[in-house]
Amino acid sequence: MSTGIPENREPDWPALMAILADCVATLGKEPFGNHLIALLRHSLGVGQCILFAYTSGDAMSCLLVDNSRYPKVAGRLARLYAGGLFHQDPNYPRLRQLLQAGDGQADAELITMPEDMSPAYRSHLFAFPDLADKASVVIPAPDAIYYLNLYRDLARGPFSRQDLEGLRSLTPLIASLVRRHYRQARPATLPARHEDAEALQALSRRERELCLLMLHGHTLKTAAAELDIALSTAETYRKRAYAKLGVRSKARLVALCRQG
C-alpha cells in the first residue's frame, strides 16, 4: 500500500501505528484533532489542514484548522471561507449534491485541485500562506458532509503522483475516523449551523450542549444520557435555556435557530 512517503525515505511504521492508535483512543474527545493532524503530516507532509462541515441550510462550519507556520492566517482563511467564500469553491456543487442526496454512508471521495479555479478564488487561498497545492477528502455523513482540505507549501512542493496515491489509499481510513469521531463527540464539538451558534450564544455551556443535542434529534431523555446527567438536571437546563431564549417548546427552539 502506498503511504505518500517519498520514495527515498522509508516509512516509520512504529511512529505511524502509534499516531493511528492515538487517533482511535481519542475518538469523540478534544485531542483527536491534534492526532489526526499528526497522521496527515507524518504520512503526507501536509503543511496546512482545515476541516469543515457542510450542513443543511447551506451552512459551512469550521471544525479544525492547523498551519504551524501561519496559524492566524489559516484561521482567518477558514473564517472567510465558512462566511461565504465556499460558494466560489469549484467543489461546492459536489458538496451540495452529496448533501441533497442524503446518503450518509456513501464512499468518501478524493478531489485534487481543480484546474478551472478562478483567479480571485485562487488568490484568496494561495497568495499569502505560501501554499503550493491542495487536495480534498469529501466525507458524506448522516447530518453533514465533512470536507477535509489538505495543503502542501512551496518548500515541500505540490503533491506528487505517489503522494496522491497514498492519500487515496488512506481516504477510507480518514473517513472512518472522522465519521466516528463526530458521531461520538460531545455536543461542544458537533457541527453547528451558524444560526444555531448565534441563537444559543447567551446560554451556559451545559445549556448550549443540551440544546444542540435536541437540535440534532435527541429527546430530553437521550440528551441527558449523552451528557451523563440526571433527567431532572436536564429538565433544569432546558427550563433555564428556554427562559433565556424566550421559547416554550422544542418546536419553538428549532424555529428560533432556523429562522436565519
TIGU-576033 format. One record per residue: residue number from 1; residue in three letters; x, y, z of N, C-alpha, C in turn. Coordinates in steps of 0.1 Angstrom, whole numbers, plus 5000, padded with zeros to 4 digits. Each point is the difference from the previous one (the first is absolute). Example, Ala and Ser with C-alpha at 12.3 -4.5 7.8 and 13.67 -1.06 7.14 Angstrom:
2
     i    aa   n.east   n.north   n.up   ca.east   ca.north   ca.up   c.east   c.north   c.up
     1   Ala     5132      4943   5078      4991       5012    5000     5009      5012   5000
     2   Ser     4996      5011   4993      5009       5011    5000     4992      5011   5008
END
This chain:
260
     i    aa   n.east   n.north   n.up   ca.east   ca.north   ca.up   c.east   c.north   c.up
     1   Met     5008      4988   5000      4992       5012    5000     5009      5012   5000
     2   Ser     4997      5010   4991      5007       5012    5000     4996      5009   5012
     3   Thr     5010      5007   5006      4997       5008    5012     5002      5015   4997
     4   Gly     5005      5004   4989      5003       5014    4997     5013      5004   5005
     5   Ile     5008      4990   5006      5014       5003    5004     5009      5000   4988
     6   Pro     5008      5010   4998      5009       5001    4989     5008      4987   4998
     7   Glu     5003      4997   4988      5007       4987    4996     5013      4999   5007
     8   Asn     5007      5011   5003      5013       4999    5006     5000      5000   5015
     9   Arg     4988      4999   5006      4999       4999    5015     4991      4989   5004
    10   Glu     5005      4991   5008      4992       4988    5004     4989      5005   5010
    11   Pro     4988      4994   5000      4990       5004    5009     5005      4996   5014
    12   Asp     4997      5009   5010      5002       4997    5014     4988      4993   5005
    13   Trp     4999      4987   4998      4988       4993    5003     4996      5000   5015
    14   Pro     5010      4999   5009      4996       5001    5015     4994      5013   5003
    15   Ala     5006      5011   4994      4994       5013    5003     4986      5002   4994
    16   Leu     4998      4995   4988      4987       5001    4994     4990      4992   5008
    17   Met     5003      4988   5004      4991       4992    5008     4997      5006   5013
    18   Ala     5010      5007   5006      4997       5006    5013     4991      5012   4998
    19   Ile     5002      5008   4989      4991       5011    4998     4986      4995   4997
    20   Leu     4998      4990   4992      4987       4994    4997     4993      4995   5013
    21   Ala     5008      4994   5008      4995       4995    5013     4995      5012   5008
    22   Asp     5007      5011   5000      4995       5012    5007     4987      5005   4994
    23   Cys     4999      5000   4987      4988       5004    4994     4988      4992   5005
    24   Val     5002      4987   5000      4989       4991    5004     4996      5002   5015
    25   Ala     5011      5002   5008      4998       5001    5014     4993      5013   5004
    26   Thr     5000      5010   4992      4994       5013    5003     4988      5003   4992
    27   Leu     4994      4991   4993      4988       5002    4993     4989      5006   5009
    28   Gly     4994      5010   4995      4990       5007    5008     5005      5010   5010
    29   Lys     5013      5001   5001      5006       5009    5010     5008      5011   4994
    30   Glu     5003      5010   5007      5006       5012    4994     5014      4998   4994
    31   Pro     5008      4991   5006      5014       4998    4994     5000      4993   4987
    32   Phe     4989      4995   4995      5000       4992    4988     5005      5009   4988
    33   Gly     4996      5012   5000      5005       5009    4988     5015      5001   4999
    34   Asn     5006      5001   5011      5015       5001    5000     5006      4987   4995
    35   His     4995      4989   5004      5005       4987    4995     4997      4998   4985
    36   Leu     4989      5004   4996      4997       4999    4985     5009      5009   4992
    37   Ile     5003      5012   5005      5010       5008    4993     5013      4994   5000
    38   Ala     5005      4994   5011      5012       4993    5001     5001      4989   4989
    39   Leu     4989      4992   4999      5000       4990    4990     5002      5005   4986
    40   Leu     4993      5011   4997      5001       5006    4986     5013      5006   4998
    41   Arg     5006      5006   5010      5014       5006    4998     5010      4989   4998
    42   His     4999      4989   5008      5010       4990    5000     5000      4992   4987
    43   Ser     4988      4997   4995      4998       4991    4989     5000      5008   4986
    44   Leu     4996      5012   5000      4999       5007    4988     5007      5014   4999
    45   Gly     5007      5004   5010      5006       5013    5000     4991      5012   4998
    46   Val     4988      4999   5006      4990       5011    4999     5005      5012   5008
    47   Gly     5000      5012   4994      5004       5012    5006     4988      5008   5007
    48   Gln     4988      4998   4994      4988       5006    5006     4988      4991   4999
    49   Cys     4992      5000   5010      4988       4991    5000     4989      5007   5006
    50   Ile     4988      5000   4992      4988       5006    5005     4989      4991   4998
    51   Leu     4992      4997   5010      4988       4991    4999     4988      5008   5002
    52   Phe     4990      4999   4990      4987       5007    5001     4989      4990   5001
    53   Ala     4989      5004   5005      4987       4992    4999     4990      5008   4992
    54   Tyr     4995      4995   4989      4990       5006    4992     4987      4994   5004
    55   Thr     4990      5008   5005      4988       4995    5005     4988      5007   4994
    56   Ser     4988      4995   5004      4987       5006    4994     4999      5015   5002
    57   Gly     4993      5006   4991      4999       5015    5001     5012      5006   4993
    58   Asp     5007      4992   4992      5012       5006    4992     5009      5006   5010
    59   Ala     5004      4993   5011      5008       5006    5010     5014      4992   5000
    60   Met     5010      5008   5002      5014       4994    5001     5006      5003   5014
    61   Ser     5004      4990   5007      5006       5003    5013     5014      4994   5000
    62   Cys     5010      5007   5006      5013       4996    5001     5002      4992   5013
    63   Leu     5005      4988   4999      5002       4991    5011     5015      4999   5005
    64   Leu     5009      5002   4991      5014       4998    5003     5009      5008   4990
    65   Val     5010      5007   5006      5009       5008    4992     5014      4998   5005
    66   Asp     5009      4997   4991      5014       4999    5004     5010      5005   4989
    67   Asn     5009      5009   5004      5011       5004    4992     5011      5005   5010
    68   Ser     5010      4992   5001      5010       5003    5010     5008      5013   4998
    69   Arg     5001      5004   4987      5008       5012    4997     4991      5012   5000
    70   Tyr     4988      4999   4996      4991       5012    4999     4986      4997   5006
    71   Pro     5000      4997   5013      4987       4996    5007     4989      5010   4999
    72   Lys     5004      5013   5002      4990       5011    4999     4994      5002   4986
    73   Val     5009      4999   4990      4996       5001    4986     4990      4989   4996
    74   Ala     5004      4987   5005      4991       4989    4997     4986      5002   5006
    75   Gly     5000      5005   5013      4988       5002    5006     4991      5011   4993
    76   Arg     5006      5010   4995      4993       5011    4993     4995      4994   4987
    77   Leu     5008      4992   4993      4996       4994    4988     4987      4991   5002
    78   Ala     5001      4992   5011      4989       4991    5003     4987      5008   5003
    79   Arg     5001      5011   5007      4988       5008    5003     4995      5006   4988
    80   Leu     5009      5005   4991      4995       5006    4987     4993      4990   4992
    81   Tyr     5006      4988   4999      4994       4989    4992     4986      4997   5006
    82   Ala     4999      4997   5013      4987       4996    5006     4990      5011   4999
    83   Gly     5005      5013   5000      4991       5011    4999     4993      5002   4987
    84   Gly     5004      4993   4990      4994       5001    4987     5008      4998   4988
    85   Leu     5014      5000   5002      5009       4998    4989     4998      4986   4994
    86   Phe     4995      4991   5008      4999       4986    4995     4991      4999   4988
    87   His     4991      5010   4998      4991       5000    4988     5008      5001   4987
    88   Gln     5013      5005   5001      5008       5001    4988     5009      4988   4998
    89   Asp     5000      4991   5010      5009       4988    4999     4994      4991   4988
    90   Pro     5009      4996   4991      4996       4992    4989     4994      4986   5005
    91   Asn     5003      4996   5012      4995       4988    5006     4986      5002   5006
    92   Tyr     4996      5012   5002      4987       5003    5007     4988      4993   4994
    93   Pro     4998      5000   4987      4989       4992    4994     5000      4986   5004
    94   Arg     5011      4994   5001      5001       4985    5004     4996      4999   5014
    95   Leu     5004      5009   5009      4996       4999    5014     4985      5001   5001
    96   Arg     4994      5010   4993      4986       5002    5001     4992      4988   4994
    97   Gln     5005      4994   4990      4994       4988    4994     5000      4989   5009
    98   Leu     5011      4998   5007      5001       4988    5010     4991      5003   5012
    99   Leu     4999      5012   5005      4991       5003    5011     4986      4998   4996
   100   Gln     4996      5004   4988      4986       4998    4996     4997      4986   4998
   101   Ala     5010      4992   4995      4997       4985    4998     4997      4993   5013
   102   Gly     5006      5005   5011      4997       4995    5014     5005      4986   5002
   103   Asp     5010      4995   4993      5006       4987    5002     5012      5001   5009
   104   Gly     4997      5000   5013      5011       5002    5010     5010      4989   5000
   105   Gln     4998      4989   4993      5010       4989    5000     5007      4999   4987
   106   Ala     4998      5009   4991      5007       5000    4987     5015      5000   5002
   107   Asp     5007      4995   4990      5015       5000    5002     5006      5014   4999
   108   Ala     5010      5002   5008      5007       5012    5000     5007      5002   4986
   109   Glu     5003      5012   4996      5006       5003    4987     5012      5009   5002
   110   Leu     5010      4997   4992      5012       5009    4999     4999      5009   4988
   111   Ile     5001      5013   5002      5000       5009    4989     5012      5008   5000
   112   Thr     5007      5000   4989      5012       5008    4998     4997      5015   4997
   113   Met     5009      5009   5000      4997       5014    4998     4996      5002   4986
   114   Pro     4988      5006   4998      4994       5002    4986     5009      5009   4992
   115   Glu     5001      4998   4987      5008       5008    4991     4992      5013   4997
   116   Asp     4987      4999   5001      4991       5012    4996     4997      5009   5012
   117   Met     5009      5000   5010      4998       5009    5012     5001      5015   4995
   118   Ser     4991      5008   5004      5000       5014    4996     5012      5007   5006
   119   Pro     5006      5010   4993      5011       5007    5005     4997      5007   5014
   120   Ala     4988      5005   5001      4997       5007    5013     4999      4990   5012
   121   Tyr     4994      4988   4997      5000       4990    5011     5014      4995   5003
   122   Arg     5008      4998   4990      5013       4995    5001     5009      5010   5009
   123   Ser     4998      5013   4997      5007       5010    5008     4997      4999   5015
   124   His     4987      4997   5003      4996       4999    5014     5007      4989   5007
   125   Leu     5002      4988   4993      5005       4988    5006     5015      4999   5000
   126   Phe     5006      5006   4990      5015       4997    4998     5009      5012   5001
   127   Ala     4995      5012   5001      5008       5012    4999     5010      5001   5011
   128   Phe     4996      5000   5012      5009       5003    5012     5006      4988   5007
   129   Pro     4992      4989   5002      5006       4990    5009     5010      4991   4993
   130   Asp     5005      5004   4988      5011       4992    4993     4995      4986   4997
   131   Leu     4988      4998   4996      4995       4987    4997     5001      4997   4985
   132   Ala     5003      4988   4997      5003       4996    4986     4990      4991   4994
   133   Asp     4993      4992   5008      4990       4991    4994     4990      4996   5011
   134   Lys     4989      4995   4995      4989       4996    5009     4994      4987   4995
   135   Ala     4996      4991   5010      4992       4988    4997     4989      5000   5010
   136   Ser     4988      4995   4997      4989       5000    5009     4994      4986   5001
   137   Val     4996      4996   5013      4993       4988    5002     4986      5004   5004
   138   Val     4990      4995   4993      4986       5003    5002     4993      4988   5006
   139   Ile     4995      5002   5012      4995       4988    5008     4985      5002   5004
   140   Pro     4991      4993   4992      4986       5001    5004     4997      4993   5013
   141   Ala     4991      5006   5008      4996       4995    5013     4985      5003   5001
   142   Pro     4993      4994   5010      4986       5002    5001     4995      5014   5001
   143   Asp     5007      5008   5008      4996       5014    5003     5008      5011   4993
   144   Ala     5011      4996   4993      5009       5010    4995     5009      4994   4989
   145   Ile     5006      5008   4992      5010       4996    4991     5013      5006   5005
   146   Tyr     5009      4991   5005      5013       5005    5005     5009      5002   4988
   147   Tyr     5007      5011   5001      5008       5005    4988     5014      5003   5006
   148   Leu     5009      4991   4998      5014       5001    5005     5009      5005   4989
   149   Asn     5006      5012   5002      5009       5006    4990     5014      4999   5005
   150   Leu     5009      4994   4991      5014       4998    5004     5008      5008   4990
   151   Tyr     5010      5007   5005      5008       5009    4992     5015      4996   5002
   152   Arg     5008      5002   4989      5014       4999    5000     5006      5014   4998
   153   Asp     5011      5003   5007      5006       5013    4999     5010      5001   4989
   154   Leu     5005      5011   4997      5010       5002    4989     5013      4993   5002
   155   Ala     5004      4999   5013      5012       4993    5003     5000      4985   4997
   156   Arg     4988      4994   5003      4998       4986    4998     4996      4997   4985
   157   Gly     4993      5010   4994      4996       4998    4986     4987      4993   4999
   158   Pro     4994      5000   4988      4987       4994    4997     5000      4985   5004
   159   Phe     4988      4995   5002      4998       4986    5002     5005      4992   4988
   160   Ser     5008      4990   5002      5005       4992    4989     4990      4989   4997
   161   Arg     5002      4993   4989      4991       4989    4997     4999      4990   5011
   162   Gln     5012      4997   5005      5001       4990    5011     4993      5006   5013
   163   Asp     5001      5013   5002      4993       5005    5012     4985      4998   4998
   164   Leu     4995      5003   4988      4985       4999    4998     4996      4985   5001
   165   Glu     5008      4991   4995      4997       4986    5002     4999      4996   5014
   166   Gly     5010      5006   5008      5000       4997    5014     4988      5006   5007
   167   Leu     4996      5012   4996      4988       5006    5006     4988      4993   4996
   168   Arg     4999      4995   4988      4988       4992    4995     4999      4987   5009
   169   Ser     5011      4994   5002      5000       4988    5008     4996      5002   5015
   170   Leu     5003      5012   5005      4997       5004    5014     4986      5005   5001
   171   Thr     4994      5004   4989      4987       5007    5001     4989      4992   5007
   172   Pro     4998      4987   4998      4990       4992    5008     5003      5001   5015
   173   Leu     5013      4999   5004      5004       5000    5014     4996      5014   5006
   174   Ile     5004      5011   4992      4998       5013    5005     4985      5003   5002
   175   Ala     4992      4995   4990      4985       5002    5000     4994      4992   5012
   176   Ser     5005      4988   5003      4995       4993    5011     5003      5007   5013
   177   Leu     5012      5005   5002      5004       5007    5012     4992      5012   5002
   178   Val     4998      5008   4990      4992       5013    5001     4986      4997   5003
   179   Arg     4994      4991   4993      4986       4996    5003     4998      4996   5014
   180   Arg     5008      4991   5004      4999       4994    5014     5002      5011   5010
   181   His     5010      5008   4998      5003       5011    5010     4988      5009   5002
   182   Tyr     4994      5005   4989      4990       5010    5002     4986      4993   5003
   183   Arg     4999      4987   4998      4989       4993    5005     5000      4998   5015
   184   Gln     5013      4998   5005      5002       4998    5015     5002      5013   5007
   185   Ala     5003      5011   4993      5004       5012    5006     4989      5006   5009
   186   Arg     5005      5007   5011      4991       5007    5008     4994      5012   4993
   187   Pro     4988      5005   5004      4994       5011    4993     5008      5012   4997
   188   Ala     5010      5003   5008      5008       5012    4997     5008      4999   4987
   189   Thr     5002      4987   4996      5008       4998    4987     4991      4996   4989
   190   Leu     4987      4999   5002      4991       4997    4989     4999      5011   4990
   191   Pro     4999      4997   4987      4999       5010    4990     4987      5008   5002
   192   Ala     5001      5013   5002      4989       5008    5002     4998      5011   4989
   193   Arg     4988      5002   4996      4997       5010    4990     5003      5014   5006
   194   His     5004      5009   4992      5003       5014    5005     4988      5005   5008
   195   Glu     4988      4998   4995      4988       5005    5007     4998      4994   5014
   196   Asp     5004      4987   5001      4999       4993    5013     5009      5007   5010
   197   Ala     5013      5002   4995      5010       5006    5009     4996      5014   5005
   198   Glu     4994      5008   4990      4996       5013    5003     4988      5000   5010
   199   Ala     4991      4992   4998      4988       4999    5008     5003      4995   5015
   200   Leu     5009      4991   5001      5003       4994    5013     5012      5007   5007
   201   Gln     5004      5012   4995      5012       5006    5006     4998      5005   5014
   202   Ala     4988      5003   5004      4997       5005    5014     5000      4989   5010
   203   Leu     5000      4987   4996      4999       4989    5010     5013      4996   5006
   204   Ser     4999      4994   5012      5012       4994    5006     5004      4988   4992
   205   Arg     5012      4995   5003      5006       4989    4992     4990      4988   5000
   206   Arg     4996      4996   5012      4991       4988    5001     4986      5002   4994
   207   Glu     4995      5012   5001      4987       5003    4994     5002      4999   4984
   208   Arg     5011      5005   4995      5002       5000    4986     5002      4986   4995
   209   Glu     5007      4992   5008      5002       4986    4996     4987      4992   4999
   210   Leu     4992      5003   5010      4986       4993    5000     4992      5004   4988
   211   Cys     5000      5013   4997      4992       5005    4988     5006      4995   4987
   212   Leu     5013      4999   4999      5006       4995    4988     4996      4986   4998
   213   Leu     5000      4992   5010      4996       4986    4999     4985      4999   4995
   214   Met     4992      5008   5006      4986       5000    4996     4998      5005   4986
   215   Leu     5008      5009   4995      5000       5004    4986     5005      4989   4991
   216   His     5008      4991   5005      5005       4989    4993     4991      4988   5001
   217   Gly     4988      5002   5005      4990       4989    5000     4998      4992   5013
   218   His     5007      5004   5010      4999       4993    5013     4987      5004   5007
   219   Thr     4995      4991   5008      4989       5003    5010     5007      5005   5013
   220   Leu     4993      5005   5009      5006       5005    5013     5006      4988   5007
   221   Lys     4994      4988   4999      5005       4988    5007     5013      4996   4994
   222   Thr     5001      4999   4987      5012       4995    4993     5011      5011   5001
   223   Ala     4996      5013   5000      5010       5010    5002     5006      5000   5014
   224   Ala     4992      4997   5010      5005       4998    5014     5010      4989   5000
   225   Ala     4997      4989   4994      5009       4988    5000     5013      5004   4993
   226   Glu     4999      5007   4989      5012       5004    4992     5009      5009   5009
   227   Leu     4994      5009   5007      5007       5009    5009     5004      4994   5013
   228   Asp     4995      4987   5003      5003       4993    5012     4995      5008   5012
   229   Ile     4988      5005   5000      4994       5008    5011     4986      4994   5002
   230   Ala     4995      5003   5012      4986       4995    5004     4990      5007   4991
   231   Leu     4989      4993   4998      4989       5006    4992     4995      5013   5006
   232   Ser     4999      5000   5013      4996       5012    5007     5009      5012   4998
   233   Thr     5013      4997   4999      5010       5011    4997     4998      5005   4986
   234   Ala     4998      4990   4991      4998       5004    4986     4987      5009   4999
   235   Glu     4990      4997   5008      4988       5008    5000     5003      5014   5005
   236   Thr     5008      5001   5010      5004       5013    5005     5008      5008   4989
   237   Tyr     5009      4994   4994      5007       5007    4989     4991      5004   4989
   238   Arg     4991      4992   4996      4990       5003    4990     4992      5012   5004
   239   Lys     4995      5000   5012      4991       5011    5005     5008      5013   5000
   240   Arg     5012      5000   5005      5008       5012    5000     5003      5005   4985
   241   Ala     5003      4990   4991      5003       5004    4987     4988      5006   4993
   242   Tyr     4989      4994   5002      4988       5005    4993     4996      5014   5005
   243   Ala     5002      5002   5014      4997       5013    5005     5009      5011   4994
   244   Lys     5013      4997   4999      5010       5009    4994     4996      5003   4985
   245   Leu     4996      4990   4993      4997       5001    4986     4986      5005   4997
   246   Gly     4992      5000   5010      4986       5005    4998     4991      4990   4992
   247   Val     5003      4987   5001      4992       4989    4993     4994      4991   5011
   248   Arg     4990      4993   4995      4993       4991    5010     4999      4986   4996
   249   Ser     5006      4996   4988      5000       4987    4995     5012      4997   4991
   250   Lys     5002      4987   4997      5011       4996    4991     4997      5006   4986
   251   Ala     4988      4999   4997      4996       5006    4986     5003      5014   4999
   252   Arg     4998      5008   5011      5004       5014    4999     5015      5002   5001
   253   Leu     5007      4991   5007      5015       5001    5000     5005      4998   4985
   254   Val     4995      4990   4994      5004       4997    4986     4997      5012   4991
   255   Ala     4988      5005   5001      4996       5012    4992     5009      5012   5003
   256   Leu     5003      5002   5012      5009       5011    5004     5014      4999   4993
   257   Cys     5005      4988   5000      5014       4997    4995     4999      5000   4985
   258   Arg     4989      4996   4994      5000       4998    4985     4994      5013   4993
   259   Gln     4996      5010   5008      4994       5011    4993     5009      5008   4991
   260   Gly     5014      4999   5002      5009       5006    4991     5002      4993   4987
END
